[in-house]
């Protein structure tokens, strides 16, 4: 992810594309800052998490500008969101969650809500960034209740 971001950022700079430069540069800077703070290189999953977080920041900013009737800036920030989300792995379909949750519960031998964290950890380990945590946690709650 990081190498891909570096290449995309360089191409955007050479093409003088301010929106792509901002999007890729922000994600790359956030990854590098996180690595410096943690004093270690991030693995692919951690890098994906950082890119997701940066896309979320752009989305929040776009919503704020839209509320302030600054549609021009909101449009630019929404383009940044689109560029970063295009780099992320595809999310799982909602119809796949019941089966995945059942398998994770079976694998962890969970039987009560106290063990929800164990099941969520198992799901995250198996499916990583493709998992929508809101949907997964709702499914796990329903299954363990």
C-alpha positions as CSV (number, residue, x, y, z in Angstrom):
1,X,0.0,0.0,0.0
2,X,2.7,2.5,1.0
3,X,4.8,1.9,-2.2
4,X,1.6,2.2,-4.3
5,X,0.8,5.5,-2.5
6,X,4.3,6.8,-3.2
7,X,4.0,6.1,-6.9
8,X,0.5,7.6,-7.1
9,X,1.6,10.7,-5.2
10,X,4.6,11.2,-7.5
11,X,2.4,10.8,-10.6
12,X,-0.1,13.3,-9.2
13,X,2.6,15.8,-8.5
14,X,4.1,15.5,-11.9
15,X,0.6,15.8,-13.5
16,X,0.0,18.9,-11.3
17,X,-3.2,17.3,-10.0
18,X,-3.9,19.2,-6.7
19,X,-6.7,16.9,-5.5
20,X,-4.9,13.6,-6.1
21,X,-1.7,15.1,-4.7
22,X,-3.6,16.2,-1.5
23,X,-5.3,12.8,-1.1
24,X,-2.3,10.6,-1.6
25,X,0.0,12.9,0.2
26,X,-2.2,13.0,3.3
27,X,-2.5,9.2,3.4
28,X,1.2,8.7,2.9
29,X,2.1,11.3,5.6
30,X,-0.3,9.7,8.0
31,X,1.3,6.3,7.4
32,X,4.8,7.7,7.9
33,X,3.8,9.6,11.0
34,X,2.2,6.4,12.5
35,X,5.4,4.4,11.7
36,X,7.6,7.1,13.4
37,X,5.3,7.2,16.5
38,X,5.3,3.4,16.7
39,X,9.0,3.2,15.9
40,X,8.3,0.3,13.4
41,X,7.2,-0.2,9.9
42,X,3.4,-0.9,9.5
43,X,2.2,-4.1,7.9
44,X,-0.3,-4.0,5.0
45,X,-3.3,-4.2,7.4
46,X,-2.1,-1.3,9.4
47,X,-1.5,0.8,6.3
48,X,-5.0,0.0,5.0
49,X,-6.4,1.1,8.4
50,X,-4.6,4.4,8.1
51,X,-5.9,5.0,4.6
52,X,-9.4,4.2,5.8
53,X,-9.0,6.7,8.6
54,X,-7.7,9.4,6.2
55,X,-10.6,8.8,3.8
56,X,-13.0,9.2,6.8
57,X,-11.3,12.6,7.7
58,X,-11.8,13.8,4.2
59,X,-15.4,12.7,4.3
60,X,-16.1,14.5,7.6
61,X,-14.5,17.7,6.2
62,X,-16.5,17.5,3.0
63,X,-19.7,17.2,5.1
64,X,-18.7,20.2,7.1
65,X,-18.0,22.3,4.0
66,X,-21.3,21.2,2.5
67,X,-23.2,22.4,5.6
68,X,-21.4,25.7,5.3
69,X,-22.6,26.0,1.6
70,X,-19.0,25.6,0.3
71,X,-19.9,23.1,-2.3
72,X,-16.8,23.7,-4.3
73,X,-14.5,22.6,-1.5
74,X,-16.8,19.8,-0.5
75,X,-16.6,18.5,-4.0
76,X,-12.8,18.5,-4.0
77,X,-12.8,16.7,-0.7
78,X,-15.3,14.1,-1.9
79,X,-12.9,13.4,-4.8
80,X,-10.2,12.8,-2.3
81,X,-12.4,10.3,-0.5
82,X,-13.1,8.5,-3.8
83,X,-9.4,8.3,-4.7
84,X,-8.5,6.8,-1.3
85,X,-11.5,4.4,-1.1
86,X,-10.5,3.1,-4.6
87,X,-7.3,1.8,-3.1
88,X,-9.0,-0.1,-0.3
89,X,-10.0,-3.8,-0.6
90,X,-13.7,-4.4,-1.4
91,X,-16.0,-4.8,1.5
92,X,-17.9,-8.1,2.1
93,X,-21.6,-8.2,1.1
94,X,-24.0,-8.0,4.1
95,X,-25.5,-11.4,3.1
96,X,-22.1,-13.1,3.8
97,X,-22.0,-12.0,7.5
98,X,-24.3,-14.6,9.1
99,X,-22.2,-17.5,7.8
100,X,-18.9,-15.8,8.7
101,X,-20.1,-15.0,12.2
102,X,-21.3,-18.6,12.7
103,X,-17.9,-20.0,11.6
104,X,-16.1,-17.6,13.9
105,X,-18.3,-18.5,16.9
106,X,-17.7,-22.1,16.2
107,X,-14.0,-21.6,15.9
108,X,-13.8,-19.7,19.1
109,X,-16.3,-21.8,21.0
110,X,-18.0,-18.6,22.2
111,X,-21.3,-19.0,24.1
112,X,-22.0,-15.6,25.7
113,X,-21.8,-11.9,25.2
114,X,-18.7,-11.9,27.4
115,X,-16.8,-13.6,24.6
116,X,-17.9,-11.1,21.9
117,X,-14.4,-9.6,21.7
118,X,-12.8,-12.9,21.0
119,X,-15.3,-13.6,18.1
120,X,-14.7,-10.1,16.7
121,X,-10.9,-10.6,16.9
122,X,-11.3,-13.9,15.0
123,X,-13.4,-12.2,12.3
124,X,-10.9,-9.3,12.0
125,X,-7.9,-11.7,11.8
126,X,-9.6,-13.8,9.1
127,X,-11.1,-11.0,7.0
128,X,-9.3,-7.8,7.9
129,X,-10.1,-4.7,6.0
130,X,-12.9,-6.4,4.0
131,X,-15.0,-6.6,7.1
132,X,-17.5,-3.8,8.0
133,X,-17.1,-3.7,11.8
134,X,-20.6,-2.2,12.4
135,X,-22.4,-5.0,10.5
136,X,-20.1,-7.7,12.1
137,X,-20.7,-6.5,15.6
138,X,-24.4,-6.3,15.2
139,X,-24.4,-9.9,13.8
140,X,-22.2,-11.2,16.6
141,X,-24.4,-9.5,19.2
142,X,-27.5,-11.1,17.7
143,X,-25.9,-14.5,17.5
144,X,-24.6,-14.5,21.1
145,X,-27.7,-13.0,22.7
